[in-house]
Amino acid sequence: MHGNPLAAAESLRFHRCTFCTTPVQAIAELCPACGSDRLTVERSSGVGRVHRALKATSARGAEPSLPVVVELVEGFRIRSWLDGLLPGAAPVGTPVRFVGYARAAGGARDPRFALNG
Ligand SMILES: [Zn+2]
């Protein structure tokens, strides 16, 4: 599982509050801990664990894909997708890693993860 060109080309970024150092997901505009808008962009290692499994709302093409909340080792959480997995295949605590973005409807970019290990 080494040398994934997608992982090399794209990185997962997050914000860190410069006032209280709380890590927050990159879509946040204010620090949820202290309300500061002084957020800096940092690059995540992309390594984390499944924090919560979400209920799949719709099929995403032919590939099975499992919606989950991932908690990264830096301490922030994001909604994402686990590729190639069916519900129940990745319980809470399963180690995962960022593999790249999938383009979603409306031009949004969905972070995608895969099992790590
Ligand atoms: Zn803060």
Backbone and ligand atoms as CSV (ligand in chain L), in Angstrom:
chain,resi,resn,atom,element,x,y,z
A,1,MET,N,N,0.834,-1.202,0.000
A,1,MET,CA,C,0.000,0.000,0.000
A,1,MET,C,C,0.871,1.256,0.000
A,2,HIS,N,N,2.030,1.208,-0.626
A,2,HIS,CA,C,2.903,2.389,-0.648
A,2,HIS,C,C,2.894,3.014,-2.045
A,3,GLY,N,N,3.251,4.284,-2.106
A,3,GLY,CA,C,3.442,4.947,-3.383
A,3,GLY,C,C,2.160,5.273,-4.114
A,4,ASN,N,N,1.072,5.451,-3.389
A,4,ASN,CA,C,-0.174,5.853,-4.022
A,4,ASN,C,C,-0.016,7.258,-4.609
A,5,PRO,N,N,-0.097,7.410,-5.952
A,5,PRO,CA,C,0.131,8.721,-6.563
A,5,PRO,C,C,-0.906,9.751,-6.141
A,6,LEU,N,N,-2.111,9.290,-5.831
A,6,LEU,CA,C,-3.156,10.208,-5.388
A,6,LEU,C,C,-2.784,10.838,-4.052
A,7,ALA,N,N,-2.238,10.014,-3.153
A,7,ALA,CA,C,-1.863,10.506,-1.833
A,7,ALA,C,C,-0.717,11.506,-1.935
A,8,ALA,N,N,0.165,11.289,-2.921
A,8,ALA,CA,C,1.299,12.191,-3.073
A,8,ALA,C,C,0.859,13.530,-3.649
A,9,ALA,N,N,-0.169,13.489,-4.497
A,9,ALA,CA,C,-0.593,14.698,-5.191
A,9,ALA,C,C,-1.499,15.570,-4.323
A,10,GLU,N,N,-2.234,14.955,-3.440
A,10,GLU,CA,C,-3.188,15.717,-2.654
A,10,GLU,C,C,-2.873,15.548,-1.174
A,11,SER,N,N,-3.126,16.576,-0.418
A,11,SER,CA,C,-2.930,16.473,1.012
A,11,SER,C,C,-4.173,16.957,1.727
A,12,LEU,N,N,-4.327,16.461,2.918
A,12,LEU,CA,C,-5.474,16.833,3.742
A,12,LEU,C,C,-5.043,17.992,4.632
A,13,ARG,N,N,-5.783,19.082,4.555
A,13,ARG,CA,C,-5.421,20.269,5.337
A,13,ARG,C,C,-6.455,20.536,6.417
A,14,PHE,N,N,-6.027,21.184,7.449
A,14,PHE,CA,C,-6.961,21.569,8.507
A,14,PHE,C,C,-6.523,22.919,9.050
A,15,HIS,N,N,-7.360,23.505,9.878
A,15,HIS,CA,C,-7.042,24.799,10.482
A,15,HIS,C,C,-6.638,24.614,11.932
A,16,ARG,N,N,-5.736,25.459,12.377
A,16,ARG,CA,C,-5.390,25.467,13.796
A,16,ARG,C,C,-5.523,26.892,14.312
A,17,CYS,N,N,-6.175,27.018,15.455
A,17,CYS,CA,C,-6.361,28.326,16.066
A,17,CYS,C,C,-5.012,28.833,16.582
A,18,THR,N,N,-4.655,30.048,16.179
A,18,THR,CA,C,-3.373,30.587,16.626
A,18,THR,C,C,-3.453,31.117,18.053
A,19,PHE,N,N,-4.690,31.232,18.553
A,19,PHE,CA,C,-4.860,31.767,19.901
A,19,PHE,C,C,-4.799,30.661,20.955
A,20,CYS,N,N,-5.575,29.567,20.727
A,20,CYS,CA,C,-5.623,28.506,21.743
A,20,CYS,C,C,-5.095,27.170,21.216
A,21,THR,N,N,-4.643,27.126,19.970
A,21,THR,CA,C,-4.032,25.969,19.297
A,21,THR,C,C,-5.000,24.806,19.042
A,22,THR,N,N,-6.306,25.047,19.203
A,22,THR,CA,C,-7.268,23.982,18.924
A,22,THR,C,C,-7.270,23.648,17.432
A,23,PRO,N,N,-7.176,22.359,17.060
A,23,PRO,CA,C,-7.288,21.991,15.645
A,23,PRO,C,C,-8.742,21.905,15.231
A,24,VAL,N,N,-9.084,22.473,14.074
A,24,VAL,CA,C,-10.469,22.444,13.593
A,24,VAL,C,C,-10.473,22.066,12.120
A,25,GLN,N,N,-11.588,21.515,11.657
A,25,GLN,CA,C,-11.630,21.111,10.255
A,25,GLN,C,C,-11.599,22.326,9.347
A,26,ALA,N,N,-11.118,22.120,8.117
A,26,ALA,CA,C,-10.771,23.235,7.237
A,26,ALA,C,C,-11.960,24.061,6.789
A,27,ILE,N,N,-13.196,23.560,6.944
A,27,ILE,CA,C,-14.336,24.356,6.513
A,27,ILE,C,C,-14.766,25.348,7.593
A,28,ALA,N,N,-14.219,25.208,8.799
A,28,ALA,CA,C,-14.592,26.099,9.892
A,28,ALA,C,C,-13.980,27.480,9.685
A,29,GLU,N,N,-14.719,28.512,10.051
A,29,GLU,CA,C,-14.206,29.875,9.923
A,29,GLU,C,C,-13.867,30.488,11.268
A,30,LEU,N,N,-14.407,29.874,12.334
A,30,LEU,CA,C,-14.117,30.352,13.681
A,30,LEU,C,C,-13.674,29.171,14.536
A,31,CYS,N,N,-12.814,29.432,15.479
A,31,CYS,CA,C,-12.395,28.388,16.408
A,31,CYS,C,C,-13.595,28.000,17.290
A,32,PRO,N,N,-13.958,26.707,17.335
A,32,PRO,CA,C,-15.102,26.295,18.154
A,32,PRO,C,C,-14.812,26.391,19.656
A,33,ALA,N,N,-13.554,26.491,20.028
A,33,ALA,CA,C,-13.193,26.536,21.447
A,33,ALA,C,C,-13.220,27.960,21.994
A,34,CYS,N,N,-12.649,28.915,21.235
A,34,CYS,CA,C,-12.541,30.271,21.778
A,34,CYS,C,C,-13.167,31.329,20.886
A,35,GLY,N,N,-13.654,30.954,19.681
A,35,GLY,CA,C,-14.330,31.908,18.818
A,35,GLY,C,C,-13.400,32.782,18.007
A,36,SER,N,N,-12.090,32.565,18.107
A,36,SER,CA,C,-11.143,33.375,17.351
A,36,SER,C,C,-11.247,33.089,15.863
A,37,ASP,N,N,-11.024,34.115,15.024
A,37,ASP,CA,C,-10.989,33.879,13.573
A,37,ASP,C,C,-9.550,33.809,13.064
A,38,ARG,N,N,-8.610,33.760,13.984
A,38,ARG,CA,C,-7.199,33.661,13.593
A,38,ARG,C,C,-6.818,32.194,13.459
A,39,LEU,N,N,-7.079,31.656,12.252
A,39,LEU,CA,C,-6.822,30.248,11.993
A,39,LEU,C,C,-5.724,30.123,10.945
A,40,THR,N,N,-4.790,29.243,11.180
A,40,THR,CA,C,-3.751,28.993,10.192
A,40,THR,C,C,-3.992,27.625,9.564
A,41,VAL,N,N,-3.542,27.457,8.320
A,41,VAL,CA,C,-3.709,26.189,7.614
A,41,VAL,C,C,-2.513,25.291,7.894
A,42,GLU,N,N,-2.803,24.067,8.266
A,42,GLU,CA,C,-1.735,23.085,8.453
A,42,GLU,C,C,-2.052,21.851,7.639
A,43,ARG,N,N,-1.027,21.072,7.355
A,43,ARG,CA,C,-1.187,19.851,6.585
A,43,ARG,C,C,-1.268,18.664,7.539
A,44,SER,N,N,-2.304,17.854,7.353
A,44,SER,CA,C,-2.491,16.681,8.207
A,44,SER,C,C,-1.648,15.520,7.703
A,45,SER,N,N,-1.264,14.635,8.610
A,45,SER,CA,C,-0.570,13.405,8.216
A,45,SER,C,C,-1.517,12.476,7.464
A,46,GLY,N,N,-2.821,12.702,7.605
A,46,GLY,CA,C,-3.802,11.859,6.932
A,46,GLY,C,C,-4.084,10.555,7.650
A,47,VAL,N,N,-3.470,10.378,8.808
A,47,VAL,CA,C,-3.649,9.143,9.565
A,47,VAL,C,C,-4.657,9.376,10.682
A,48,GLY,N,N,-5.600,8.459,10.822
A,48,GLY,CA,C,-6.589,8.616,11.869
A,48,GLY,C,C,-7.331,7.323,12.134
A,49,ARG,N,N,-8.452,7.465,12.828
A,49,ARG,CA,C,-9.288,6.311,13.151
A,49,ARG,C,C,-10.751,6.646,12.918
A,50,VAL,N,N,-11.534,5.605,12.676
A,50,VAL,CA,C,-12.979,5.799,12.536
A,50,VAL,C,C,-13.528,6.249,13.883
A,51,HIS,N,N,-14.178,7.420,13.883
A,51,HIS,CA,C,-14.765,7.952,15.103
A,51,HIS,C,C,-16.233,7.529,15.212
A,52,ARG,N,N,-16.910,7.519,14.090
A,52,ARG,CA,C,-18.326,7.177,14.074
A,52,ARG,C,C,-18.714,6.734,12.669
A,53,ALA,N,N,-19.541,5.715,12.577
A,53,ALA,CA,C,-20.059,5.297,11.277
A,53,ALA,C,C,-21.383,6.013,11.036
A,54,LEU,N,N,-21.581,6.521,9.816
A,54,LEU,CA,C,-22.815,7.218,9.472
A,54,LEU,C,C,-23.688,6.314,8.624
A,55,LYS,N,N,-24.968,6.600,8.614
A,55,LYS,CA,C,-25.887,5.808,7.813
A,55,LYS,C,C,-25.785,6.240,6.363
A,56,ALA,N,N,-25.588,5.297,5.478
A,56,ALA,CA,C,-25.501,5.609,4.055
A,56,ALA,C,C,-26.849,6.102,3.564
A,57,THR,N,N,-26.842,7.269,2.883
A,57,THR,CA,C,-28.095,7.856,2.442
A,57,THR,C,C,-28.393,7.530,0.989
A,58,SER,N,N,-27.372,7.276,0.194
A,58,SER,CA,C,-27.600,6.973,-1.216
A,58,SER,C,C,-26.419,6.197,-1.760
A,59,ALA,N,N,-26.678,5.459,-2.799
A,59,ALA,CA,C,-25.605,4.716,-3.453
A,59,ALA,C,C,-24.716,5.693,-4.216
A,60,ARG,N,N,-23.432,5.455,-4.201
A,60,ARG,CA,C,-22.493,6.313,-4.931
A,60,ARG,C,C,-21.851,5.489,-6.042
A,61,GLY,N,N,-22.621,5.234,-7.085
A,61,GLY,CA,C,-22.085,4.467,-8.197
A,61,GLY,C,C,-21.981,2.996,-7.851
A,62,ALA,N,N,-21.154,2.303,-8.589
A,62,ALA,CA,C,-21.040,0.858,-8.437
A,62,ALA,C,C,-20.177,0.472,-7.240
A,63,GLU,N,N,-19.260,1.350,-6.861
A,63,GLU,CA,C,-18.332,1.023,-5.786
A,63,GLU,C,C,-19.005,1.167,-4.424
A,64,PRO,N,N,-18.872,0.171,-3.571
A,64,PRO,CA,C,-19.375,0.356,-2.206
A,64,PRO,C,C,-18.532,1.398,-1.487
A,65,SER,N,N,-19.192,2.255,-0.740
A,65,SER,CA,C,-18.489,3.323,-0.055
A,65,SER,C,C,-19.219,3.611,1.246
A,66,LEU,N,N,-18.465,3.679,2.322
A,66,LEU,CA,C,-19.063,3.760,3.651
A,66,LEU,C,C,-18.850,5.153,4.243
A,67,PRO,N,N,-19.932,5.884,4.553
A,67,PRO,CA,C,-19.765,7.209,5.155
A,67,PRO,C,C,-19.395,7.094,6.630
A,68,VAL,N,N,-18.358,7.807,7.011
A,68,VAL,CA,C,-17.884,7.757,8.399
A,68,VAL,C,C,-17.410,9.143,8.834
A,69,VAL,N,N,-17.270,9.327,10.151
A,69,VAL,CA,C,-16.547,10.471,10.686
A,69,VAL,C,C,-15.178,9.944,11.115
A,70,VAL,N,N,-14.120,10.568,10.586
A,70,VAL,CA,C,-12.762,10.161,10.925
A,70,VAL,C,C,-12.152,11.182,11.878
A,71,GLU,N,N,-11.505,10.696,12.932
A,71,GLU,CA,C,-10.737,11.587,13.799
A,71,GLU,C,C,-9.268,11.409,13.459
A,72,LEU,N,N,-8.641,12.507,13.016
A,72,LEU,CA,C,-7.238,12.472,12.628
A,72,LEU,C,C,-6.343,12.559,13.855
A,73,VAL,N,N,-5.101,12.090,13.700
A,73,VAL,CA,C,-4.183,12.103,14.844
A,73,VAL,C,C,-3.914,13.523,15.339
A,74,GLU,N,N,-4.116,14.534,14.452
A,74,GLU,CA,C,-3.919,15.926,14.873
A,74,GLU,C,C,-5.042,16.407,15.795
A,75,GLY,N,N,-6.158,15.647,15.846
A,75,GLY,CA,C,-7.199,15.983,16.804
A,75,GLY,C,C,-8.461,16.586,16.226
A,76,PHE,N,N,-8.557,16.700,14.889
A,76,PHE,CA,C,-9.792,17.219,14.300
A,76,PHE,C,C,-10.556,16.070,13.652
A,77,ARG,N,N,-11.851,16.315,13.406
A,77,ARG,CA,C,-12.715,15.287,12.833
A,77,ARG,C,C,-13.326,15.785,11.540
A,78,ILE,N,N,-13.481,14.885,10.578
A,78,ILE,CA,C,-14.139,15.251,9.327
A,78,ILE,C,C,-15.054,14.124,8.873
A,79,ARG,N,N,-16.095,14.523,8.129
A,79,ARG,CA,C,-16.952,13.557,7.452
A,79,ARG,C,C,-16.221,13.090,6.218
A,80,SER,N,N,-16.243,11.801,5.970
A,80,SER,CA,C,-15.533,11.295,4.807
A,80,SER,C,C,-16.128,9.959,4.380
A,81,TRP,N,N,-15.460,9.355,3.415
A,81,TRP,CA,C,-15.915,8.082,2.865
A,81,TRP,C,C,-14.791,7.065,2.938
A,82,LEU,N,N,-15.178,5.839,3.306
A,82,LEU,CA,C,-14.237,4.724,3.262
A,82,LEU,C,C,-14.545,3.925,2.005
A,83,ASP,N,N,-13.577,3.872,1.113
A,83,ASP,CA,C,-13.801,3.207,-0.164
A,83,ASP,C,C,-13.797,1.693,-0.039
A,84,GLY,N,N,-14.655,1.072,-0.824
A,84,GLY,CA,C,-14.629,-0.375,-0.967
A,84,GLY,C,C,-15.127,-1.139,0.237
A,85,LEU,N,N,-15.825,-0.457,1.145
A,85,LEU,CA,C,-16.288,-1.137,2.350
A,85,LEU,C,C,-17.806,-1.078,2.463
A,86,LEU,N,N,-18.344,-2.090,3.084
A,86,LEU,CA,C,-19.781,-2.149,3.318
A,86,LEU,C,C,-20.046,-1.835,4.787
A,87,PRO,N,N,-21.280,-1.420,5.120
A,87,PRO,CA,C,-21.612,-1.100,6.520
A,87,PRO,C,C,-21.218,-2.225,7.467
A,88,GLY,N,N,-20.596,-1.860,8.580
A,88,GLY,CA,C,-20.173,-2.836,9.569
A,88,GLY,C,C,-18.753,-3.319,9.373
A,89,ALA,N,N,-18.144,-2.972,8.223
A,89,ALA,CA,C,-16.805,-3.468,7.918
A,89,ALA,C,C,-15.709,-2.655,8.608
A,90,ALA,N,N,-16.052,-1.473,9.115
A,90,ALA,CA,C,-15.048,-0.614,9.749
A,90,ALA,C,C,-15.613,-0.057,11.052
A,91,PRO,N,N,-15.548,-0.840,12.136
A,91,PRO,CA,C,-16.094,-0.378,13.417
A,91,PRO,C,C,-15.305,0.802,13.986
A,92,VAL,N,N,-15.876,1.465,14.980
A,92,VAL,CA,C,-15.214,2.596,15.648
A,92,VAL,C,C,-13.830,2.169,16.107
A,93,GLY,N,N,-12.840,3.017,15.816
A,93,GLY,CA,C,-11.472,2.722,16.220
A,93,GLY,C,C,-10.627,2.110,15.128
A,94,THR,N,N,-11.250,1.753,14.000
A,94,THR,CA,C,-10.490,1.166,12.890
A,94,THR,C,C,-9.480,2.179,12.348
A,95,PRO,N,N,-8.195,1.812,12.233
A,95,PRO,CA,C,-7.204,2.748,11.684
A,95,PRO,C,C,-7.393,2.956,10.187
A,96,VAL,N,N,-7.401,4.224,9.776
A,96,VAL,CA,C,-7.594,4.580,8.368
A,96,VAL,C,C,-6.582,5.648,7.969
A,97,ARG,N,N,-6.441,5.855,6.643
A,97,ARG,CA,C,-5.557,6.913,6.158
A,97,ARG,C,C,-6.200,7.589,4.957
A,98,PHE,N,N,-5.867,8.868,4.800
A,98,PHE,CA,C,-6.382,9.686,3.705
A,98,PHE,C,C,-5.776,9.228,2.385
A,99,VAL,N,N,-6.621,9.046,1.353
A,99,VAL,CA,C,-6.102,8.619,0.049
A,99,VAL,C,C,-6.354,9.638,-1.052
A,100,GLY,N,N,-7.175,10.648,-0.808
A,100,GLY,CA,C,-7.414,11.648,-1.845
A,100,GLY,C,C,-8.836,12.152,-1.784
A,101,TYR,N,N,-9.178,12.983,-2.773
A,101,TYR,CA,C,-10.516,13.568,-2.796
A,101,TYR,C,C,-11.327,12.988,-3.947
A,102,ALA,N,N,-12.613,12.815,-3.691
A,102,ALA,CA,C,-13.546,12.462,-4.760
A,102,ALA,C,C,-14.371,13.699,-5.052
A,103,ARG,N,N,-14.630,13.946,-6.321
A,103,ARG,CA,C,-15.438,15.106,-6.668
A,103,ARG,C,C,-16.910,14.751,-6.483
A,104,ALA,N,N,-17.576,15.513,-5.674
A,104,ALA,CA,C,-18.975,15.222,-5.370
A,104,ALA,C,C,-19.887,16.171,-6.135
A,105,ALA,N,N,-21.173,15.916,-6.056
A,105,ALA,CA,C,-22.152,16.773,-6.720
A,105,ALA,C,C,-22.033,18.199,-6.193
A,106,GLY,N,N,-22.161,19.191,-7.091
A,106,GLY,CA,C,-22.097,20.577,-6.681
A,106,GLY,C,C,-20.673,21.097,-6.563
A,107,GLY,N,N,-19.694,20.309,-6.975
A,107,GLY,CA,C,-18.306,20.760,-6.980
A,107,GLY,C,C,-17.590,20.609,-5.655
A,108,ALA,N,N,-18.285,20.073,-4.633
A,108,ALA,CA,C,-17.630,19.851,-3.348
A,108,ALA,C,C,-16.614,18.725,-3.481
A,109,ARG,N,N,-15.637,18.744,-2.622
A,109,ARG,CA,C,-14.633,17.676,-2.649
A,109,ARG,C,C,-14.753,16.846,-1.383
A,110,ASP,N,N,-15.053,15.575,-1.558
A,110,ASP,CA,C,-15.197,14.662,-0.431
A,110,ASP,C,C,-13.861,13.993,-0.142
A,111,PRO,N,N,-13.371,14.127,1.091
A,111,PRO,CA,C,-12.169,13.387,1.445
A,111,PRO,C,C,-12.459,11.894,1.506
A,112,ARG,N,N,-11.584,11.092,0.935
A,112,ARG,CA,C,-11.748,9.647,0.931
A,112,ARG,C,C,-10.630,9.000,1.749
A,113,PHE,N,N,-11.004,7.970,2.477
A,113,PHE,CA,C,-10.043,7.247,3.296
A,113,PHE,C,C,-10.063,5.772,2.929
A,114,ALA,N,N,-9.000,5.055,3.316
A,114,ALA,CA,C,-8.933,3.607,3.135
A,114,ALA,C,C,-8.400,3.018,4.435
A,115,LEU,N,N,-8.574,1.718,4.592
A,115,LEU,CA,C,-8.043,1.058,5.786
A,115,LEU,C,C,-6.537,1.244,5.825
A,116,ASN,N,N,-6.005,1.513,6.997
A,116,ASN,CA,C,-4.560,1.722,7.161
A,116,ASN,C,C,-3.957,0.489,7.814
A,117,GLY,N,N,-3.283,-0.305,7.036
A,117,GLY,CA,C,-2.637,-1.487,7.605
A,117,GLY,C,C,-3.068,-2.744,6.882
L,1,ZN,ZN,ZN,-9.174,29.032,19.669
